Amino acid sequence: MAYHQPVTRAGLKDIFGYDISRELIGRLAARDLIAPGPWAPRRGAPYTYVTTPGFVAAFGLQDLRDLSDAEALRDAGLAGE
């Protein structure tokens, strides 16, 4: 999610290949890992979600720029397309 933010639930489905429940979104938000982002510029203006400073801290990062390079992860077979 951090590589694709802001992202809608539909966008998360595209990333993970299955529906992401509102319950899961709620649990991630309750743990301060994600927060509401800007409205998506699409019909119906769906919610988007972004990572939080709590997400960064939970993964021992200083900021999101410390994430591994997405292309390198794909090349290593550790991430999907």
C-alpha positions in Angstrom: 0.0 0.0 0.0 2.8 2.4 0.8 4.1 2.2 -2.7 0.6 3.1 -4.2 -0.8 5.7 -1.9 -3.2 7.4 -1.9 -5.1 4.2 -2.7 -8.8 3.2 -2.7 -10.2 -0.1 -1.5 -10.6 -1.0 -5.2 -7.0 -0.1 -5.8 -6.0 -2.4 -2.9 -8.0 -5.2 -4.5 -6.0 -4.7 -7.7 -2.7 -4.9 -5.7 -3.6 -7.9 -3.6 -6.0 -9.7 -5.9 -8.9 -9.9 -3.4 -11.4 -7.6 -1.7 -10.1 -5.7 1.3 -12.9 -5.5 3.9 -13.9 -2.4 5.7 -13.2 -4.3 8.9 -9.5 -4.7 7.9 -9.3 -1.1 6.9 -10.8 -0.3 10.4 -8.3 -2.5 12.2 -5.3 -0.9 10.3 -6.7 2.6 11.1 -7.2 1.7 14.8 -3.5 0.7 15.0 -2.6 4.0 13.4 -1.0 2.3 10.3 -3.3 4.0 7.8 -5.5 7.1 7.7 -8.0 8.6 5.3 -6.5 10.3 2.4 -7.9 12.7 -0.2 -11.1 11.8 -2.1 -10.3 9.9 -5.3 -11.0 12.0 -8.4 -13.5 9.4 -9.7 -17.2 9.0 -10.0 -18.6 8.7 -6.5 -15.4 10.2 -5.0 -14.3 7.1 -3.1 -12.2 7.3 0.0 -8.5 6.8 -0.3 -6.1 5.7 2.3 -2.5 6.7 3.1 0.1 5.4 5.5 0.8 7.2 8.8 3.8 8.1 10.9 2.7 5.1 13.0 3.2 2.9 9.9 6.7 4.3 9.4 7.6 3.7 13.0 6.1 0.2 13.1 8.5 -0.8 10.3 11.5 0.9 11.8 11.8 3.5 9.1 12.7 7.2 9.4 10.3 8.0 6.5 8.7 6.4 3.5 11.8 7.1 1.4 13.5 4.4 3.4 11.3 1.7 1.9 13.0 -0.8 -0.3 12.9 0.0 -4.0 9.7 -1.6 -5.4 11.4 -2.5 -8.7 14.2 -4.3 -6.8 11.7 -6.2 -4.8 9.9 -7.4 -7.9 13.2 -8.4 -9.5 14.0 -10.4 -6.4 10.6 -12.1 -6.6 9.5 -10.6 -3.3 6.6 -8.5 -4.7 3.9 -8.9 -7.3 3.5 -6.7 -10.3 
